[in-house]
Amino acid sequence: MKYCEEEALGLIETLGLAPALYAADKMLKAADVELISYENIGSTLVTIIVKGDVGAVSSAVEAGAEAAREVGTLTAKNVMPRPIKQVGKIVSVHDID
């Protein structure tokens, strides 16, 4: 298996769009990460996905999680350090350009 050696994926899931947007803003301001995707999962769940180096993604996810809790409901958060390429391929389908 091939790993993305220096990169990580960070995910924040919220109930509703307002906390997701606020979390995304805080994530991008907190660390040098790139917004990869946002997904409306259904049942008003919204997921924000960022990538960057492991330390930056960890910082961004913590900042985003705190922000989401301030204005709404955080349902999940996750940092995936060095995900295998197959996971990266799933996420790359949803790239924002």
PEWO-V925896 format. One record per backbone hydrogen bond with DSSP energy under -1.0 kcal/mol. CO is the residue of the C=O (numbers start at 1). NH is the residue of the N-H. Records with the same first field share a line. If there is no record, write none. Layout:
CO=NH ; NH
This chain:
2=85
3=5
7=82
8=52
9=80
10=50
11=78
12=48
13=75 ; 76
14=46
17=21
18=22
19=23
20=24
21=25
22=26
23=27
24=28
25=29
26=30
27=31
31=33
34=51
37=49
39=47
42=45
44=16
45=41
46=14
47=39
48=12
49=36 ; 37
50=10
51=34
52=8
53=57
54=58
55=59
56=60
57=61
58=62
59=63
60=64
61=65
62=66
63=67
64=68
65=69
66=70
67=71
68=72
73=15
76=13
78=11
80=9
83=4
84=87 ; 88
85=89
86=90
87=91
88=92
91=94
92=95
